[in-house]
Amino acid sequence: MSKTADDFKTLHQIVLAAQKNLDEKSWDYLIGGADTETTVKRNRQGLDSLAFRPRVLNNVVGLDISGSLFGQKLRIPAVLAPIGSLQDLHSDGGAAPAKAAGEFGTMSILSSVCKPGLEKVAEDAPGNHRIFQLYVRGDDAWVDDFAVRAIACGYTAFCMTVDLDYYGRRERDIAKGHMSTSRRTMATGEDYQKSLSWDQVKRFKDTHDIPLALKGIATAEDAGRAVELGVEGIYVSNHGGRQLDHGRGSIEVLPEVVKEVGGRAEVIVDGGICRGTDVVKAMALGADAVALGRLQGYAMGAAGQAGVCRMLELLETEIEICLGLLGVTGFADLDESYLHPVEPMSEPHVFSAFPLLEEDY
């Protein structure tokens, strides 16, 4: 008998259900990375290399585990990252996470190469807070068209991905001859992304009245340049380890970016974040919100919209317990003093957050 979303009592059960539901090529696309997949592993290594320093004998009744992003309150400071091929994981595509985010009380980011498109998703999830993410595959007028449409449809912010000048060699896909629907969509117009520059970021800010986030920031230098141009969202990401191989883990990049930004913009981070403790670690290092990529993909593969909502509920429980046991009543009480560097207990990999996957539950 197949499981419903309500049957999932732990996050690892969602991962198992996704693996059973998805065909081999879609599963490999979801979990894979570029070349040696070193960056994928470093995303987890960075998180697994941080231990907590809890404080005790504090009154932790009535925790506030909410967050905010671009002026909108979030039930938890975790949003749904843009995934280009959600339609390959579930037939509802980008509409499912948008509706799940609204139902739960957080925000979703829709990829420009995710069906059913920005207007239909806005129609399917009216009133929900959404961000639109764009891969640049056309000239300035082409970008402007998307911006105008996103504003007209009530999107909260606009996000440009800036780390896809060249498409990473994802060897799992290459070896099996798999090309996702989003990759087929992005196969034309790649020179526009390659030629994207800071001048176009400035032009966008001068032209459009909508908060702008840049996704793919990996250094303090680029974060500083972005905020100087008035960019409101610095999105720390290495594309889930799917682009540049041998990059740093996102959580390692986060502190230098937070320091450089200095509160002048909001900082989002993704990269291997799969548990409530991961969210808390990122917030302790100064993030304003985290974004969930593969974890969202697992939930979509497991049970679509209901699976995403259930995943967020389980993540919320983990966050609440973690904060309470750290002796704080909310994220504002956290800082780096609650973290301590350690050696990982096991070899980091894409599933190191789910050590019970091999068990029969």
Secondary structure, 3 states (H helix, E strand, C coil): CCCCHHHCCCHHHHHHHHHHHCCHHHHHHHHCCCCCCHHHHHHHHHHHCEEECCCCCCCCCCCECCEEECCEEECCCEEECCCCCHHHHCCCCCHHHHHHHHHHCCCEEEECCCCCCHHHHHHHCCCCCEEEEECCCCCHHHHHHHHHHHHHCCCCEEEEECCCCCCCCCHHHHHHCCCCHHHHHHCCCHHHHHCCCHHHHHHHHHHCCCCEEEEEECCHHHHHHHHHCCCCEEEECCHHHCCCCCCCCHHHHHHHHHHHHCCCCEEEECCCCCCHHHHHHHHHCCCCEEEECHHHHHHHHHHHHHHHHHHHHHHHHHHHHHHHHHCCCEHHHCCHHHEEECCCCCCCCCCCCCCCCCCCC
